Amino acid sequence: MSIVLYHHPFSRAANVVWMLEEASVPYEIRHVDILKGAHKAPEIVATNPMGKLPILTDGDQVVTESAAIALYLADRYAYGRLSPRVEDPTRGTYLRWSFFAPSVIEPGSMAKLSGWAFKEGQAGWGSHGAMLSAMESAIKDRDFILGKEFSMADAVFGGTLRYMLTFKMIEARPSFAAYAERLAQRPALQRAEAKNAALREQLGLNQT
């Protein structure tokens, strides 16, 4: 099997399982025990110097960072289906919100929760209120980021939002809850959640 996902169900790799299911490609899940520090083992650091998950290998190709993995999978295995073609004018919107999640939502939410002191004009994520308004604008009056059609941008943006709603890391606005519910109806997400749940049970992990 060409594609290998280095995975732990309590890491961002759990969301990559959804991406793989949406791409409809065969893959192997390789467990890395981050609770025992296995992600800092020399063989992992040799693959990803950050010593973090997810890591995806596809033959000799190594891809890290969940948003990069998402775009790689969509372009390589679902081009024109999960990722707009380069000549499609919606590709700009697709890229915009795919990168908004790791670049703005994650640090912006962490800054709010941790009470970081910073100047909004110097931080890429700006103010928390502006971030929430921008997030709402991405899904306002549409089913998914690109409208009626699901794309891999929803797995990145929506996956981040779903995680933060689950752990109460972000305000549960009605538009966010409705979007998360639409995502929850996707068969690929349901398969991914079942796989992650089975792995947690197999490993004796209890999510709190």
Rosetta silent file (secondary structure, phi, psi, omega in degrees, C-alpha in Angstrom):
SEQUENCE: MSIVLYHHPFSRAANVVWMLEEASVPYEIRHVDILKGAHKAPEIVATNPMGKLPILTDGDQVVTESAAIALYLADRYAYGRLSPRVEDPTRGTYLRWSFFAPSVIEPGSMAKLSGWAFKEGQAGWGSHGAMLSAMESAIKDRDFILGKEFSMADAVFGGTLRYMLTFKMIEARPSFAAYAERLAQRPALQRAEAKNAALREQLGLNQT
SCORE:     score description
SCORE:     0.000 S_00000001
   1 L     0.000  124.829 -172.036    0.000    0.000    0.000 S_00000001
   2 L   -70.394  -44.848 -173.511    1.569    3.242   -1.156 S_00000001
   3 E   -89.097  128.856  176.462    0.013    5.716    1.287 S_00000001
   4 E  -125.652  129.999  175.805    0.925    5.483    4.961 S_00000001
   5 E  -108.449  118.269  173.343   -0.511    7.780    7.623 S_00000001
   6 E   -80.792  120.726 -158.894    1.478    8.085   10.841 S_00000001
   7 E  -139.307  146.702  161.859   -1.348    8.418   13.271 S_00000001
   8 L  -141.934  136.765 -175.257   -2.577    8.754   16.802 S_00000001
   9 L   -66.571  -11.233  176.285   -6.313    9.231   17.456 S_00000001
  10 L  -101.854   21.169  179.583   -5.600   12.154   19.810 S_00000001
  11 L  -123.474  174.673  177.150   -3.667   14.086   17.165 S_00000001
  12 L   -63.240  -14.868  177.107   -4.547   16.038   14.018 S_00000001
  13 H   -62.252  -24.622  178.538   -3.926   12.798   12.154 S_00000001
  14 H   -59.880  -37.974  179.375   -7.434   11.760   13.210 S_00000001
  15 H   -73.871  -26.656  178.351   -8.833   14.381   10.816 S_00000001
  16 H   -67.107  -28.438  175.373   -6.525   13.191    8.036 S_00000001
  17 H   -58.231  -41.646  176.353   -8.360    9.842    8.139 S_00000001
  18 H   -60.667  -45.077  179.535  -11.439   11.787    7.006 S_00000001
  19 H   -58.527  -43.285  179.590   -9.437   13.379    4.191 S_00000001
  20 H   -65.126  -40.034  178.198   -8.242    9.973    3.026 S_00000001
  21 H   -65.331  -39.327  177.192  -11.753    8.581    3.106 S_00000001
  22 H   -65.147  -37.056 -179.784  -13.022   11.512    1.039 S_00000001
  23 H   -72.803  -16.829  177.944  -10.214   10.964   -1.469 S_00000001
  24 L    59.181   47.804  177.610  -11.236    7.283   -1.763 S_00000001
  25 L  -120.265  148.279  175.726   -7.695    5.956   -1.817 S_00000001
  26 L   -71.562  145.235 -179.033   -6.280    2.885   -0.051 S_00000001
  27 E  -155.608  160.216  176.561   -4.016    3.662    2.867 S_00000001
  28 E  -113.091  137.203  173.970   -2.307    2.140    5.869 S_00000001
  29 E   -99.173  125.048  179.255   -2.525    3.610    9.367 S_00000001
  30 E  -113.949  114.966 -174.969    0.709    3.324   11.332 S_00000001
  31 E   -71.492  134.439  173.760    0.291    3.980   15.053 S_00000001
  32 L  -124.852  117.477 -174.139    2.700    6.358   16.784 S_00000001
  33 L   -80.361   86.184 -178.324    2.303    6.414   20.568 S_00000001
  34 H   -67.880  -22.474  179.458    2.533   10.143   21.249 S_00000001
  35 H   -70.302  -19.967  176.557    1.530    9.558   24.866 S_00000001
  36 H  -107.692   10.467  176.041    4.846    7.747   25.347 S_00000001
  37 L    81.598   14.476 -176.327    6.831   10.248   23.277 S_00000001
  38 H   -65.851  -19.443  178.917    7.211    8.026   20.210 S_00000001
  39 H   -72.297  -10.366  177.090    6.707   11.040   17.934 S_00000001
  40 H  -102.438    7.052  178.548   10.128   12.278   19.075 S_00000001
  41 L   -65.670  149.860 -176.251   11.883    9.036   18.141 S_00000001
  42 H   -53.717  -39.455 -177.247   14.798    9.456   15.703 S_00000001
  43 H   -69.251  -28.858  176.669   13.017    7.688   12.845 S_00000001
  44 H   -77.030  -44.902  179.643   10.013   10.026   13.156 S_00000001
  45 H   -63.465  -30.140  176.907   12.129   13.166   13.490 S_00000001
  46 H   -66.242  -28.901  178.801   14.063   12.064   10.422 S_00000001
  47 H   -85.889  -44.250  176.917   10.781   12.156    8.504 S_00000001
  48 L  -130.671  104.707 -177.497    9.385   15.294   10.145 S_00000001
  49 L   -57.548  -18.806  176.225   11.975   17.419   11.978 S_00000001
  50 L   -72.610  -18.209 -177.671    9.147   18.945   14.029 S_00000001
  51 L    63.520   42.930 -176.698    8.577   15.558   15.632 S_00000001
  52 L  -134.734  159.772  171.856    4.828   15.932   15.224 S_00000001
  53 L  -105.775  155.049    6.465    1.870   14.184   13.613 S_00000001
  54 L   -84.961  155.067  168.372    0.340   13.887   11.092 S_00000001
  55 E  -127.634  131.879  176.733    2.907   12.565    8.675 S_00000001
  56 E  -123.142  130.227  173.356    1.783   11.097    5.380 S_00000001
  57 E  -114.942  140.046  179.051    4.049    9.185    3.031 S_00000001
  58 E  -132.912   91.482 -169.741    3.055    8.325   -0.512 S_00000001
  59 L    65.969 -124.240  178.904    5.817    6.208   -1.922 S_00000001
  60 L   -86.919   -7.324 -177.874    8.920    8.388   -1.585 S_00000001
  61 E   -81.408  133.771  176.285    6.880   11.561   -1.067 S_00000001
  62 E  -117.167  128.660  178.003    6.600   12.903    2.490 S_00000001
  63 E  -128.863  129.528  174.365    3.912   15.423    3.390 S_00000001
  64 E  -122.437  173.759 -175.481    3.390   16.982    6.829 S_00000001
  65 L    73.814  119.729 -170.131    0.996   19.670    8.127 S_00000001
  66 H   -61.391  -37.507  178.485   -2.636   18.642    7.900 S_00000001
  67 H   -65.928  -40.055  178.165   -3.703   21.395    5.483 S_00000001
  68 H   -64.770  -40.021  177.584   -0.828   20.517    3.137 S_00000001
  69 H   -61.278  -43.602 -179.494   -1.781   16.846    3.335 S_00000001
  70 H   -59.355  -49.805 -177.573   -5.377   17.731    2.464 S_00000001
  71 H   -67.812  -35.044  176.855   -4.447   19.765   -0.594 S_00000001
  72 H   -62.082  -49.804 -178.491   -1.916   17.151   -1.709 S_00000001
  73 H   -62.471  -42.769 -178.243   -4.478   14.353   -1.553 S_00000001
  74 H   -65.162  -44.534 -178.971   -7.154   16.390   -3.296 S_00000001
  75 H   -69.154  -38.193 -175.982   -4.897   17.493   -6.137 S_00000001
  76 H   -81.042  -36.997 -171.200   -3.291   14.121   -6.655 S_00000001
  77 H  -116.475   -9.966 -178.793   -6.248   11.796   -6.165 S_00000001
  78 L  -144.590   36.980 -177.662   -9.423   13.866   -6.524 S_00000001
  79 E   -62.904  127.022 -177.174   -8.447   16.768   -8.800 S_00000001
  80 L    87.596  -12.298  176.425  -11.570   18.454  -10.109 S_00000001
  81 L  -109.070  -56.737  178.267  -13.706   16.614   -7.560 S_00000001
  82 L   -99.090  -15.017  175.672  -12.366   17.627   -4.132 S_00000001
  83 E  -130.498  131.271  177.540  -10.119   20.412   -5.418 S_00000001
  84 L   -63.789  145.473  176.946  -11.101   22.938   -8.090 S_00000001
  85 L   -66.657  159.277 -174.676   -8.956   22.868  -11.197 S_00000001
  86 L   -60.375  -27.842  179.840   -6.445   25.691  -11.627 S_00000001
  87 L   -85.746   -7.219 -179.821   -8.630   27.380  -14.246 S_00000001
  88 L   -77.869  125.288 -178.418  -11.702   27.226  -11.975 S_00000001
  89 L   -64.316  -16.966  178.440  -12.343   30.655  -10.394 S_00000001
  90 L   -78.636   -6.528 -178.408  -13.416   28.986   -7.142 S_00000001
  91 H   -64.236  -33.501  177.452   -9.881   27.706   -6.576 S_00000001
  92 H   -61.969  -43.827  177.184   -8.909   30.985   -4.931 S_00000001
  93 H   -63.440  -41.776  178.554  -11.730   30.634   -2.401 S_00000001
  94 H   -57.439  -48.615 -179.665  -10.753   27.007   -1.866 S_00000001
  95 H   -69.347  -39.665 -177.967   -7.149   27.917   -1.064 S_00000001
  96 H   -54.393  -53.507 -173.855   -8.123   30.951    1.006 S_00000001
  97 H   -81.455  -21.407  173.504  -10.196   29.076    3.552 S_00000001
  98 H   -63.368  -41.019 -178.844   -7.998   25.978    3.543 S_00000001
  99 H   -85.727  -17.341  178.737   -5.119   28.080    4.848 S_00000001
 100 H   -63.638  -35.901 -176.620   -7.307   30.224    7.088 S_00000001
 101 H   -61.504  -56.826 -179.512   -7.815   27.309    9.482 S_00000001
 102 H   -75.436  -25.828 -174.989   -4.170   26.692   10.501 S_00000001
 103 H   -85.688  -28.244 -175.272   -3.059   30.295    9.961 S_00000001
 104 H  -123.187  -52.892 -174.005   -5.853   32.134   11.760 S_00000001
 105 H   -63.729  -47.738 -177.338   -8.372   29.892   13.525 S_00000001
 106 H   -64.558  -54.954  179.942   -5.883   27.741   15.432 S_00000001
 107 H   -68.162  -34.394  179.701   -3.555   30.502   16.720 S_00000001
 108 H   -64.222  -40.030  178.435   -6.431   32.959   17.152 S_00000001
 109 H   -70.441  -39.881  177.965   -8.362   30.539   19.326 S_00000001
 110 H   -64.012  -39.236  178.292   -5.277   29.622   21.330 S_00000001
 111 H   -61.720  -41.385  179.637   -4.536   33.312   21.906 S_00000001
 112 H   -66.624  -47.715 -176.813   -8.064   33.843   23.223 S_00000001
 113 H   -66.867  -34.163 -175.537   -8.058   30.772   25.481 S_00000001
 114 H   -93.483   -4.824  179.515   -4.582   31.460   26.848 S_00000001
 115 L    66.183   37.303 -179.821   -5.026   35.188   27.303 S_00000001
 116 L   -64.525  141.864  174.210   -2.022   36.093   25.179 S_00000001
 117 L   -96.771  123.682 -179.284   -1.073   39.758   25.125 S_00000001
 118 L  -159.995  161.511  174.905   -0.346   40.983   21.593 S_00000001
 119 L   -90.891  122.566 -174.349   -0.989   43.851   19.218 S_00000001
 120 H   -55.249  -36.280 -178.600   -3.740   42.882   16.816 S_00000001
 121 H   -69.938  -16.127 -179.292   -2.046   44.631   13.929 S_00000001
 122 H  -101.508   -8.585 -179.015    1.083   42.558   14.414 S_00000001
 123 L  -102.180  133.047 -178.397   -0.626   39.181   14.744 S_00000001
 124 L   -60.628  -24.308 -177.252   -1.663   37.331   11.624 S_00000001
 125 L   -92.223   -8.235  175.790   -4.911   36.253   13.260 S_00000001
 126 L    61.127 -145.627 -178.308   -5.982   39.774   14.300 S_00000001
 127 L   -86.063  153.493 -179.105   -8.875   40.158   16.735 S_00000001
 128 H   -65.082  -41.067  179.586  -10.957   37.236   17.929 S_00000001
 129 H   -62.337  -42.315  178.179  -14.202   38.941   16.940 S_00000001
 130 H   -64.519  -36.908  178.462  -12.982   39.610   13.412 S_00000001
 131 H   -61.671  -47.125 -179.695  -11.870   35.985   13.146 S_00000001
 132 H   -63.077  -40.782  178.895  -15.320   34.697   14.102 S_00000001
 133 H   -64.726  -39.749  177.733  -17.008   37.063   11.653 S_00000001
 134 H   -64.185  -41.290  178.680  -14.674   35.938    8.885 S_00000001
 135 H   -60.812  -43.331  178.695  -15.435   32.314    9.660 S_00000001
 136 H   -63.088  -38.110 -179.284  -19.155   32.987    9.419 S_00000001
 137 H   -63.524  -26.910 -178.613  -18.674   34.750    6.090 S_00000001
 138 H   -69.217  -27.008 -175.206  -17.053   31.607    4.683 S_00000001
 139 H  -121.687    5.783 -177.505  -20.191   29.534    5.159 S_00000001
 140 L   -66.246  130.701  175.852  -22.952   32.155    5.140 S_00000001
 141 L    58.641   28.976  175.346  -25.897   31.253    2.884 S_00000001
 142 L  -148.662  158.575 -179.624  -24.166   28.182    1.507 S_00000001
 143 L   -75.479  -42.498 -176.555  -23.892   24.506    2.388 S_00000001
 144 E  -135.089  178.395 -176.967  -20.115   24.283    2.072 S_00000001
 145 L   -53.867  -40.668 -177.213  -17.141   26.556    1.463 S_00000001
 146 L   -97.620    8.632  179.149  -17.675   26.508   -2.302 S_00000001
 147 E   114.723 -121.846 -179.231  -21.464   26.512   -2.190 S_00000001
 148 L   -79.085  -22.617 -172.860  -23.448   23.351   -2.813 S_00000001
 149 L   -98.322  131.900  173.835  -20.390   21.196   -3.476 S_00000001
 150 L   -71.227  143.294  173.974  -18.160   19.767   -0.751 S_00000001
 151 L  -137.315  172.854 -179.998  -14.414   20.217   -1.258 S_00000001
 152 H   -65.158  -20.468  174.987  -11.291   19.325    0.659 S_00000001
 153 H   -59.087  -32.343  178.962  -11.340   22.877    2.049 S_00000001
 154 H   -70.475  -30.947  177.365  -14.287   21.739    4.172 S_00000001
 155 H   -69.295  -32.399  178.667  -12.237   18.904    5.631 S_00000001
 156 H   -80.046  -61.154 -178.484   -9.593   21.427    6.717 S_00000001
 157 H   -62.541  -50.808 -178.123  -11.761   24.374    7.751 S_00000001
 158 H   -68.434  -35.904  177.882  -14.680   22.251    8.913 S_00000001
 159 H   -63.916  -40.413  177.110  -12.482   19.702   10.643 S_00000001
 160 H   -64.043  -46.259 -178.794  -10.849   22.478   12.664 S_00000001
 161 H   -63.544  -43.828 -179.549  -14.211   23.998   13.536 S_00000001
 162 H   -60.361  -42.564  179.227  -15.751   20.658   14.526 S_00000001
 163 H   -61.270  -45.674 -176.531  -12.836   19.921   16.861 S_00000001
 164 H   -69.817  -33.479  175.018  -13.090   23.305   18.529 S_00000001
 165 H   -67.511  -40.764 -179.564  -16.846   23.037   18.947 S_00000001
 166 H   -59.585  -41.304 -176.411  -16.485   19.580   20.491 S_00000001
 167 L  -101.444   16.409  174.759  -14.030   20.838   23.097 S_00000001
 168 L    54.489   42.090  179.411  -15.756   24.203   23.571 S_00000001
 169 L   -94.824   -5.084 -176.987  -12.747   26.109   22.307 S_00000001
 170 L  -147.680  153.705 -179.137  -14.836   28.450   20.175 S_00000001
 171 L   -61.493  129.507 -176.446  -18.198   30.150   20.398 S_00000001
 172 L   -85.261   70.506  178.726  -20.948   27.779   19.255 S_00000001
 173 L   -68.285  148.668 -178.572  -22.690   30.139   16.873 S_00000001
 174 H   -54.372  -38.978 -179.429  -25.790   28.716   15.124 S_00000001
 175 H   -65.247  -35.027  178.298  -24.129   28.933   11.707 S_00000001
 176 H   -67.889  -45.252 -178.507  -21.159   26.930   12.995 S_00000001
 177 H   -63.437  -40.671 -179.239  -23.376   24.250   14.530 S_00000001
 178 H   -66.829  -40.830  177.723  -25.455   23.917   11.357 S_00000001
 179 H   -64.030  -45.041  179.150  -22.350   23.615    9.185 S_00000001
 180 H   -60.954  -37.086  179.189  -20.839   21.016   11.514 S_00000001
 181 H   -67.820  -38.210  176.559  -24.061   19.022   11.340 S_00000001
 182 H   -62.600  -41.857  178.496  -23.976   19.050    7.533 S_00000001
 183 H   -63.520  -37.797 -177.394  -20.428   17.750    7.632 S_00000001
 184 H   -63.210  -18.998 -179.780  -21.425   15.041   10.107 S_00000001
 185 L   -82.549   -6.802 -177.336  -23.787   13.592    7.488 S_00000001
 186 L   -74.123  127.428 -179.938  -20.955   12.785    5.108 S_00000001
 187 H   -56.828  -37.481 -179.422  -20.366    9.023    4.807 S_00000001
 188 H   -63.849  -39.147  177.791  -16.598    9.527    4.564 S_00000001
 189 H   -67.678  -39.763  178.201  -16.567   11.403    7.878 S_00000001
 190 H   -63.328  -39.722  176.759  -18.694    8.721    9.482 S_00000001
 191 H   -65.158  -42.179 -179.949  -16.280    6.041    8.298 S_00000001
 192 H   -63.797  -42.664  179.770  -13.331    8.027    9.601 S_00000001
 193 H   -64.905  -36.694  177.324  -14.922    8.549   12.992 S_00000001
 194 H   -65.640  -39.966  178.930  -15.673    4.838   13.225 S_00000001
 195 H   -66.367  -43.897  178.782  -12.046    3.997   12.412 S_00000001
 196 H   -64.740  -38.876  178.418  -10.703    6.464   14.964 S_00000001
 197 H   -65.180  -41.003  179.115  -13.127    5.161   17.593 S_00000001
 198 H   -64.378  -38.516  178.845  -12.099    1.568   16.882 S_00000001
 199 H   -68.143  -39.528  176.549   -8.440    2.515   17.216 S_00000001
 200 H   -60.872  -41.836  179.510   -9.067    4.270   20.537 S_00000001
 201 H   -66.787  -44.005  179.394  -10.813    1.169   21.810 S_00000001
 202 H   -59.722  -37.292 -177.098   -8.085   -1.126   20.500 S_00000001
 203 L   -88.074   -2.670 -179.925   -5.419    1.006   22.194 S_00000001
 204 L    71.563   31.912 -179.382   -7.349    1.273   25.451 S_00000001
 205 L  -100.028  133.290  176.755   -7.722    5.045   25.169 S_00000001
 206 L  -113.521  115.673 -178.581  -10.659    6.809   26.718 S_00000001
 207 L   -75.436  130.755  178.843  -11.421   10.225   25.299 S_00000001
 208 L  -112.802    0.000    0.000  -12.369   12.743   27.962 S_00000001
